[in-house]
Amino acid sequence: MPAPELTPPRSGLPEAAPFGAHVLADAAARAHDIKAAVGGPTRASSSPGPPPISPPAPPAPPALDAPPSAPVADVPAPGAALERALRGPSGLGTAGLRLFRREEPAPPSEPSAAPAQGPAVPGLYHHPVPEPDPAKVEEVSRRIKSWALDEVTLYPDDWEEQFDGFSVGRYMVACHPDAPSIDHLMVATRLMVAENAVDDCYCEDHGGSPIGLGGRLLLAHTALDPLYTTREYQPRWAQSLHADAPRRAYRSAMEYFVGTASPAQADRYRHDMARLHMGYLAEAAWAQTEYVPEVWEYLAMRQFNNFRPCPTITDTVGGYELPADLHARPDMQKVIALAGNATTIVNDLYSYTKELDAPGRHLNLPTVLADREGLSERDAYLKAVEVHNDLMNEFEAEAAALAAACPVPSVPRFLKGVAAWVDGNHYWHRTNTYRYSLPDFW
């Protein structure tokens, strides 16, 4: 019996029409650039967001569904008006529209079995986040393991310790503090696990190889972006989606996603996954030819082979939609790219010693800096920290400028979600002592 095709996308989100050209024109008339902003604050509307959506997964326990407060970064502001733009509007009902919070994050509401706290990379610019809600972490962890074992048969028994050590539940709860329910968190969690299955099984640790990678990735990508072909060959393709663990994971995770996301959000995600796969192929080509890229070439590859698909779905996970015309703005695309670039360098820094101990040569920013700029291992690592900090500063400045230039309510909300993802990503890398440890350079 041939496997069924992917179900067509559907959405519980409202249409994006109210956010059309007339709203953008009005926003442009009121917008200020960074220099002009010194004269006065830019305020966002306090209109409430869209109603919650109903994902396809089973409903979460009521006690776990209350949306948490979103911990976000403390951002240096160059002027009083920009400070006000970052702080956002004040008054009843406007707290959710603030782009960045100034206060220190509150401690967890109840004691938790917190993970071992690894040290942050010295000198790395980052923002602290509170410990993720332990009840939510436990529930997401339970559900994702059930999905991995019972729905997609993701891994054999001897990989269980590594799956548990990845701590994906803690990762996703930390990265999506505004998710209104466990079901919303699970949308992101399945996609994260599926992406890592493709990376491990096709590219790296568990049988991955640069040889033939393009063909494997192309076939896996059809689990995200369905093949439309003749009736004779459609069943063969549908059957192929169950051929290996990465394709099973992609197919299932995407079915859950399109059941929650709007068609525009789903297409946005497919586009960013194509970017990711192109980055995988560039790195694989360099591995086959034993080419060490120049630093700028490496950073170009990392703009594609990076975490971008994760923060780009922050609105879907948050239960609302950033309309397609706002997402496509060049300044929004720049902010999302900078967030992906900075978070990926975080991975380079925290996984540095892990990759040194692994077989073969792994490209990361410190090793490329050492090779191309003639630096010692220590100096190359410290320069990579500087590169990360420059990217973070640029990300925050561009996000603040965009919030001031486009005061449509969904824009600061989305930017706030991306900033929370950036902070949660660093938190997970720092605290995941099962996977990561720092080099002895200090």
Secondary structure by P-SEA (a helix, b strand, c coil): ccccccccccccccccccccaaaaaaaaaacccccccccbbbbbbccccccccccccccccccccccccbbbbbcccccaaaaaaaaccccccccccccccccccccccccccccccccccccbbbbbbccccaaaaaaaaaaaaaaaccccccccccaaaaaaacaaaaaaaaaccccccaaaaaaaaaaaaaaaaaaaaccccccccccaaaaaaaaaaaaabbbbbccccaaaaaaaccccaaaaaaaaaaaaaaacccaaaaaaaaaaaaaaaaaaaaaaaaaaacccccaaaaaaaaaccccccccccccccccccccccccccaaaaaaaaaaaaaaaaaaaaaaaaaaaacccccccaaaaaaaaacccaaaaaaaaaaaaaaaaaaaaaaaaaaaaacccaaaaaaaaaaaaaaaaaaaaaaaccccccccccc
